[in-house]
Protein backbone atom coordinates (compact mmCIF):
# COMPACT_ATOMS: atom_id res chain seq x y z
CA UNK A 1 0.00 0.00 0.00
CA UNK A 2 1.36 3.40 -0.83
CA UNK A 3 -0.86 5.61 1.29
CA UNK A 4 -2.54 5.20 4.59
CA UNK A 5 -5.78 6.13 3.02
CA UNK A 6 -6.89 7.96 -0.08
CA UNK A 7 -8.31 11.33 -0.91
CA UNK A 8 -11.55 12.86 0.18
CA UNK A 9 -12.02 13.35 -3.53
CA UNK A 10 -11.71 10.18 -5.60
CA UNK A 11 -13.46 11.28 -8.77
CA UNK A 12 -14.76 14.78 -9.16
CA UNK A 13 -17.69 13.89 -11.38
CA UNK A 14 -19.07 11.54 -8.75
CA UNK A 15 -18.77 14.12 -6.01
CA UNK A 16 -20.30 16.93 -8.02
CA UNK A 17 -23.30 14.76 -8.84
CA UNK A 18 -23.75 14.27 -5.11
CA UNK A 19 -23.84 17.99 -4.58
CA UNK A 20 -20.38 18.39 -3.13
CA UNK A 21 -18.60 21.50 -4.35
CA UNK A 22 -14.95 20.96 -5.18
CA UNK A 23 -12.35 23.37 -6.35
CA UNK A 24 -11.43 23.24 -10.04
CA UNK A 25 -8.11 21.58 -9.48
CA UNK A 26 -9.65 18.68 -7.63
CA UNK A 27 -11.85 17.94 -10.62
CA UNK A 28 -8.73 17.09 -12.54
CA UNK A 29 -7.43 14.58 -10.03
CA UNK A 30 -6.44 11.15 -11.24
CA UNK A 31 -6.80 8.20 -8.92
CA UNK A 32 -3.51 6.52 -8.08
CA UNK A 33 -2.96 3.29 -10.00
CA UNK A 34 -3.17 0.00 -8.18
CA UNK A 35 -0.10 -2.05 -7.55
CA UNK A 36 -1.78 -4.91 -9.37
CA UNK A 37 -5.10 -5.41 -11.07
CA UNK A 38 -7.43 -8.32 -10.50
CA UNK A 39 -9.90 -9.44 -13.09
CA UNK A 40 -12.53 -7.18 -11.53
CA UNK A 41 -10.27 -4.21 -12.21
CA UNK A 42 -10.21 -2.82 -8.66
CA UNK A 43 -7.57 -4.61 -6.61
CA UNK A 44 -5.34 -7.65 -6.49
CA UNK A 45 -6.30 -10.97 -5.01
CA UNK A 46 -4.45 -11.85 -1.82
CA UNK A 47 -3.09 -15.36 -1.57
CA UNK A 48 -4.72 -17.78 0.85
CA UNK A 49 -2.68 -18.34 3.99
CA UNK A 50 -2.22 -21.85 5.43
CA UNK A 51 -3.84 -20.75 8.71
CA UNK A 52 -7.00 -19.68 6.90
CA UNK A 53 -8.32 -23.09 5.84
CA UNK A 54 -11.95 -23.93 6.38
CA UNK A 55 -12.42 -26.19 9.39
CA UNK A 56 -13.88 -29.64 8.87
CA UNK A 57 -17.58 -29.71 9.76
CA UNK A 58 -17.94 -25.93 9.65
CA UNK A 59 -21.22 -24.45 8.45
CA UNK A 60 -21.92 -21.53 6.15
CA UNK A 61 -23.17 -18.25 7.59
CA UNK A 62 -26.40 -16.95 6.09
CA UNK A 63 -25.95 -19.53 3.33
CA UNK A 64 -23.13 -17.46 1.86
CA UNK A 65 -20.43 -19.14 -0.18
CA UNK A 66 -17.99 -16.33 0.54
CA UNK A 67 -17.44 -12.92 2.13
CA UNK A 68 -15.09 -10.64 0.20
CA UNK A 69 -12.80 -8.55 2.39
CA UNK A 70 -10.66 -5.64 1.19
CA UNK A 71 -7.58 -4.14 2.82
CA UNK A 72 -4.28 -2.39 2.05
CA UNK A 73 -0.80 -3.82 2.50
CA UNK A 74 -0.13 -1.15 5.12
CA UNK A 75 0.84 -1.35 8.77
CA UNK A 76 -2.15 0.80 9.72
CA UNK A 77 -4.26 -2.06 8.31
CA UNK A 78 -2.55 -4.42 10.73
CA UNK A 79 -5.85 -5.81 12.02
CA UNK A 80 -6.68 -7.12 8.56
CA UNK A 81 -3.15 -8.36 7.90
CA UNK A 82 -2.96 -10.29 11.18
CA UNK A 83 -6.54 -11.50 10.83
CA UNK A 84 -5.69 -13.00 7.46
CA UNK A 85 -2.36 -14.42 8.56
CA UNK A 86 -3.65 -16.02 11.75
CA UNK A 87 -6.92 -17.24 10.22
CA UNK A 88 -9.28 -15.28 12.50
CA UNK A 89 -11.62 -14.28 9.68
CA UNK A 90 -11.96 -17.77 8.29
CA UNK A 91 -12.44 -19.27 11.75
CA UNK A 92 -15.36 -16.99 12.50
CA UNK A 93 -16.93 -17.34 9.06
CA UNK A 94 -17.06 -21.12 9.31
CA UNK A 95 -17.63 -22.75 5.89
CA UNK A 96 -18.30 -19.37 4.31
CA UNK A 97 -15.02 -18.73 2.57
CA UNK A 98 -13.08 -15.56 3.42
CA UNK A 99 -11.81 -14.06 0.17
CA UNK A 100 -9.32 -11.22 0.25
CA UNK A 101 -8.61 -8.38 -2.11
CA UNK A 102 -5.68 -5.96 -1.86
CA UNK A 103 -5.95 -2.27 -2.70
CA UNK A 104 -3.48 0.53 -3.21
CA UNK A 105 -5.86 3.49 -3.08
CA UNK A 106 -9.10 4.28 -1.26
CA UNK A 107 -11.04 5.37 -4.37
CA UNK A 108 -10.55 1.92 -5.90
CA UNK A 109 -11.76 0.20 -2.75
CA UNK A 110 -14.82 2.46 -2.65
CA UNK A 111 -15.50 1.63 -6.31
CA UNK A 112 -15.19 -2.07 -5.53
CA UNK A 113 -17.58 -1.69 -2.61
CA UNK A 114 -20.08 0.24 -4.74
CA UNK A 115 -19.95 -2.36 -7.52
CA UNK A 116 -20.39 -5.27 -5.12
CA UNK A 117 -16.89 -6.63 -5.82
CA UNK A 118 -16.17 -6.59 -2.09
CA UNK A 119 -18.49 -6.69 0.90
CA UNK A 120 -16.40 -5.38 3.78
CA UNK A 121 -13.17 -3.40 3.87
CA UNK A 122 -10.50 -1.75 5.99
CA UNK A 123 -10.05 1.85 4.88
CA UNK A 124 -8.94 5.31 6.02
CA UNK A 125 -11.30 8.06 7.20
CA UNK A 126 -11.04 10.29 4.13
CA UNK A 127 -12.33 7.78 1.56
CA UNK A 128 -14.99 6.65 4.02
CA UNK A 129 -16.25 10.22 4.33
CA UNK A 130 -15.93 10.73 0.60
CA UNK A 131 -17.75 7.53 -0.32
CA UNK A 132 -20.55 8.10 2.14
CA UNK A 133 -21.10 11.71 1.17
CA UNK A 134 -20.77 11.20 -2.59
CA UNK A 135 -23.55 8.61 -2.53
CA UNK A 136 -25.85 10.73 -0.42
CA UNK A 137 -25.29 8.37 2.49
CA UNK A 138 -26.49 5.25 0.66
CA UNK A 139 -23.47 3.09 -0.12
CA UNK A 140 -21.58 2.34 3.10
CA UNK A 141 -21.53 2.34 6.85
CA UNK A 142 -18.61 2.43 9.25
CA UNK A 143 -19.18 -0.57 11.49
CA UNK A 144 -15.97 -0.70 13.49
CA UNK A 145 -12.62 0.79 14.35
CA UNK A 146 -9.21 -0.65 13.68
CA UNK A 147 -6.24 1.67 14.23
CA UNK A 148 -5.09 5.03 15.53
CA UNK A 149 -1.87 6.94 14.98
CA UNK A 150 1.08 6.04 12.79
CA UNK A 151 1.51 9.43 11.06
CA UNK A 152 4.62 11.63 11.40
CA UNK A 153 6.35 14.69 10.02
CA UNK A 154 9.85 13.51 9.07
CA UNK A 155 12.41 16.05 7.87
CA UNK A 156 15.98 16.46 6.72
CA UNK A 157 17.76 17.44 9.96
CA UNK A 158 20.38 19.40 8.01
CA UNK A 159 17.71 21.70 6.54
CA UNK A 160 15.03 21.71 9.24
CA UNK A 161 15.98 21.85 12.91
CA UNK A 162 12.74 23.21 14.41
CA UNK A 163 9.04 23.48 13.57
CA UNK A 164 9.56 27.11 12.54
CA UNK A 165 12.10 25.95 9.95
CA UNK A 166 9.35 24.14 8.02
CA UNK A 167 8.30 27.51 6.60
CA UNK A 168 9.75 27.96 3.13
CA UNK A 169 10.53 24.25 2.71
CA UNK A 170 9.20 21.51 0.41
CA UNK A 171 7.16 18.96 2.33
CA UNK A 172 5.51 15.93 0.74
CA UNK A 173 2.07 14.50 1.49
CA UNK A 174 0.63 11.35 -0.14
CA UNK A 175 -2.18 12.88 -2.22
CA UNK A 176 -4.13 16.07 -2.67
CA UNK A 177 -6.99 15.92 -0.19
CA UNK A 178 -5.99 12.68 1.52
CA UNK A 179 -6.04 12.49 5.32
CA UNK A 180 -2.38 13.38 5.79
CA UNK A 181 -2.60 16.21 3.25
CA UNK A 182 -5.58 17.70 5.11
CA UNK A 183 -3.85 17.30 8.47
CA UNK A 184 -0.73 19.06 7.22
CA UNK A 185 -2.73 21.91 5.66
CA UNK A 186 -4.60 22.31 8.95
CA UNK A 187 -1.34 22.37 10.91
CA UNK A 188 0.08 24.99 8.54
CA UNK A 189 -3.04 27.14 8.98
CA UNK A 190 -2.87 26.89 12.77
CA UNK A 191 0.68 28.26 12.63
CA UNK A 192 -0.60 31.30 10.74
CA UNK A 193 1.07 30.39 7.46
CA UNK A 194 -0.73 30.59 4.11
CA UNK A 195 -0.82 27.88 1.45
CA UNK A 196 -3.11 27.52 -1.55
CA UNK A 197 -4.69 24.10 -0.98
CA UNK A 198 -5.01 23.28 -4.68
CA UNK A 199 -1.53 24.14 -5.90
CA UNK A 200 0.32 23.56 -2.63
CA UNK A 201 2.12 26.86 -3.10
CA UNK A 202 2.64 29.38 -0.34
CA UNK A 203 4.62 29.80 2.86
CA UNK A 204 5.30 26.05 2.64
CA UNK A 205 5.50 24.11 -0.64
CA UNK A 206 3.21 21.09 -0.26
CA UNK A 207 4.37 18.46 -2.75
CA UNK A 208 1.87 15.67 -3.40
CA UNK A 209 4.02 12.58 -3.83
CA UNK A 210 2.99 8.93 -3.85
CA UNK A 211 4.44 7.17 -0.81
CA UNK A 212 6.14 4.58 -3.01
CA UNK A 213 8.49 7.25 -4.37
CA UNK A 214 8.69 9.58 -1.35
CA UNK A 215 11.88 7.96 0.06
CA UNK A 216 13.62 8.39 -3.31
CA UNK A 217 12.41 11.98 -3.54
CA UNK A 218 13.81 12.60 -0.08
CA UNK A 219 17.11 10.93 -0.94
CA UNK A 220 17.50 13.04 -4.07
CA UNK A 221 16.83 16.26 -2.15
CA UNK A 222 13.74 17.18 -4.17
CA UNK A 223 11.76 17.36 -0.91
CA UNK A 224 12.89 18.48 2.52
CA UNK A 225 10.54 16.25 4.48
CA UNK A 226 7.13 14.58 4.47
CA UNK A 227 3.95 14.30 6.53
CA UNK A 228 3.30 10.61 5.96
CA UNK A 229 1.92 7.39 7.45
CA UNK A 230 3.84 4.32 8.50
CA UNK A 231 5.83 2.59 7.24
CA UNK A 232 6.86 5.47 4.94
CA UNK A 233 7.80 7.65 7.91
CA UNK A 234 10.18 5.03 9.26
CA UNK A 235 11.60 4.44 5.78
CA UNK A 236 12.55 8.13 5.71
CA UNK A 237 14.13 7.84 9.14
CA UNK A 238 16.14 4.88 7.87
CA UNK A 239 17.34 7.20 5.08
CA UNK A 240 18.63 9.70 7.65
CA UNK A 241 15.47 11.70 8.31
CA UNK A 242 14.34 12.89 11.75
CA UNK A 243 10.86 12.75 13.25
CA UNK A 244 10.02 16.38 13.93
CA UNK A 245 6.40 15.82 14.94
CA UNK A 246 4.13 12.86 15.67
CA UNK A 247 0.57 13.73 14.65
CA UNK A 248 -0.73 11.88 17.69
CA UNK A 249 0.63 14.72 19.82
CA UNK A 250 -1.88 17.08 18.20
CA UNK A 251 -4.94 15.08 19.30
CA UNK A 252 -6.69 14.65 22.67
CA UNK A 253 -5.35 11.57 24.44
CA UNK A 254 -3.06 11.17 21.40
CA UNK A 255 -5.81 9.26 19.59
CA UNK A 256 -7.16 9.82 16.09
CA UNK A 257 -8.70 7.45 13.59
CA UNK A 258 -6.47 6.21 10.80
CA UNK A 259 -8.32 3.02 9.79
CA UNK A 260 -11.98 1.94 10.05
CA UNK A 261 -14.06 -1.04 8.99
CA UNK A 262 -16.73 -0.29 6.39
CA UNK A 263 -19.45 -2.43 4.81
CA UNK A 264 -21.89 -2.16 1.93
CA UNK A 265 -25.23 -1.07 3.35
CA UNK A 266 -27.17 -3.68 1.39
CA UNK A 267 -24.80 -6.42 2.58
CA UNK A 268 -25.19 -5.25 6.17
CA UNK A 269 -28.97 -5.36 5.81
CA UNK A 270 -29.10 -8.74 4.09
CA UNK A 271 -26.30 -10.57 5.95
CA UNK A 272 -25.88 -9.16 9.46
CA UNK A 273 -24.62 -12.50 10.79
CA UNK A 274 -21.74 -12.46 8.32
CA UNK A 275 -20.87 -8.87 9.26
CA UNK A 276 -21.02 -9.81 12.93
CA UNK A 277 -18.66 -12.73 12.26
CA UNK A 278 -16.10 -10.45 10.60
CA UNK A 279 -16.37 -7.94 13.44
CA UNK A 280 -15.93 -10.73 15.97
CA UNK A 281 -12.78 -11.75 14.11
CA UNK A 282 -11.60 -8.13 14.13
CA UNK A 283 -12.13 -7.81 17.89
CA UNK A 284 -10.35 -11.11 18.53
CA UNK A 285 -7.48 -10.04 16.28
CA UNK A 286 -7.03 -6.68 17.99
CA UNK A 287 -7.09 -8.38 21.37
CA UNK A 288 -4.37 -10.79 20.24
CA UNK A 289 -2.29 -7.98 18.69
CA UNK A 290 -2.36 -5.93 21.88
CA UNK A 291 -1.53 -8.96 24.04
CA UNK A 292 1.25 -10.16 21.72
CA UNK A 293 2.78 -7.11 20.01
CA UNK A 294 6.02 -8.80 18.95
CA UNK A 295 4.28 -11.90 17.58
CA UNK A 296 1.75 -9.64 15.88
CA UNK A 297 4.54 -7.67 14.23
CA UNK A 298 5.98 -10.91 12.91
CA UNK A 299 2.56 -11.98 11.61
CA UNK A 300 2.05 -8.63 9.85
CA UNK A 301 5.42 -8.88 8.16
CA UNK A 302 4.75 -12.46 7.13
CA UNK A 303 1.49 -11.42 5.50
CA UNK A 304 3.14 -8.45 3.80
CA UNK A 305 5.71 -10.84 2.38
CA UNK A 306 2.97 -13.24 1.27
CA UNK A 307 1.00 -10.45 -0.40
CA UNK A 308 3.84 -8.45 -1.96
CA UNK A 309 6.83 -10.76 -1.94
CA UNK A 310 8.86 -8.47 0.28
CA UNK A 311 8.81 -8.02 4.08
CA UNK A 312 9.81 -4.79 5.81
CA UNK A 313 13.33 -4.60 7.27
CA UNK A 314 13.70 -4.42 11.04
CA UNK A 315 14.87 -0.79 11.03
CA UNK A 316 11.57 0.18 9.39
CA UNK A 317 8.96 -2.09 10.93
CA UNK A 318 10.23 -1.88 14.53
CA UNK A 319 9.73 1.88 15.06
CA UNK A 320 6.69 2.02 12.78
CA UNK A 321 4.86 -0.72 14.68
CA UNK A 322 5.35 1.05 18.01
CA UNK A 323 3.56 4.18 16.80
CA UNK A 324 0.28 2.47 15.82
CA UNK A 325 -2.46 1.67 18.33
CA UNK A 326 -4.99 -1.00 17.46
CA UNK A 327 -8.47 -0.37 18.76
CA UNK A 328 -12.04 -1.48 18.16
CA UNK A 329 -13.20 2.08 18.85
CA UNK A 330 -13.74 4.00 15.58
CA UNK A 331 -12.93 7.24 17.44
CA UNK A 332 -15.96 8.88 15.86
CA UNK A 333 -15.36 12.34 17.26
CA UNK A 334 -12.01 12.54 15.48
CA UNK A 335 -13.62 11.59 12.16
CA UNK A 336 -15.82 14.67 12.45
CA UNK A 337 -12.79 16.80 13.27
CA UNK A 338 -10.91 15.51 10.23
CA UNK A 339 -13.88 16.39 8.02
CA UNK A 340 -13.92 19.89 9.50
CA UNK A 341 -10.23 20.28 8.71
CA UNK A 342 -10.96 19.47 5.04
CA UNK A 343 -13.74 22.05 5.03
CA UNK A 344 -11.49 24.68 6.56
CA UNK A 345 -8.78 23.91 3.99
CA UNK A 346 -11.30 24.60 1.21
CA UNK A 347 -11.19 21.04 -0.10
CA UNK A 348 -14.74 20.08 0.78
CA UNK A 349 -18.05 21.70 1.58
CA UNK A 350 -19.39 20.77 4.99
CA UNK A 351 -20.54 17.14 4.68
CA UNK A 352 -23.61 15.63 6.32
CA UNK A 353 -22.18 12.63 8.19
CA UNK A 354 -25.38 11.65 9.97
CA UNK A 355 -25.83 7.93 9.50
CA UNK A 356 -22.24 7.14 8.60
CA UNK A 357 -21.93 4.85 11.64
CA UNK A 358 -23.79 1.71 12.63
CA UNK A 359 -22.00 0.25 15.63
CA UNK A 360 -24.85 -2.03 16.72
CA UNK A 361 -23.14 -5.29 15.78
CA UNK A 362 -19.74 -4.18 17.06
CA UNK A 363 -21.19 -3.28 20.45
CA UNK A 364 -23.01 -6.62 20.52
CA UNK A 365 -19.68 -8.38 19.99
CA UNK A 366 -17.90 -6.21 22.57
CA UNK A 367 -20.57 -6.91 25.19
CA UNK A 368 -20.28 -10.64 24.56
CA UNK A 369 -16.51 -10.36 25.02
CA UNK A 370 -16.93 -8.43 28.27
CA UNK A 371 -15.47 -5.27 26.73
CA UNK A 372 -16.69 -1.68 26.93
CA UNK A 373 -18.98 -0.53 24.14
CA UNK A 374 -17.99 2.36 21.85
CA UNK A 375 -19.67 5.62 20.84
CA UNK A 376 -20.67 6.99 17.43
CA UNK A 377 -20.47 10.69 18.44
CA UNK A 378 -24.13 11.13 17.49
CA UNK A 379 -23.50 10.16 13.85
CA UNK A 380 -25.56 6.99 13.98
CA UNK A 381 -27.93 5.82 11.30
CA UNK A 382 -31.29 7.59 11.29
Secondary structure, DSSP 8 states (H G I E B T S, - for coil): --SSS--S-S-HHHHHHTT----HHHHT------SS--TTSS-EE----GGG---TT---STT-SEEEEEEESSGGGHHHHHHHHHTHHHHHHTTSEEEEEEESSHHHHHHHHHHTS-SEEEE-HHHHHHHHHHTTS-SEEEEEEEEEE-EEEEE-TTT--SGGGGTTSEEEESSTTSHHHHHHHHHHHHTT--B-TTT--BSSEEEE--HHHHHHHHHHTS-SEEEEETTHHHHHHHTT-EEEEEGGGGSGGG--EEEEEEEEHHHHHH-HHHHHHHHHHHHHHHHHHHH-HHHHHHHHHHHHHHHHS----HHHHHHHHHTEEE-S---HHHHHHHHHHHHHTTSS-----TT-B--HHHHHHHHHTT------TT-B--
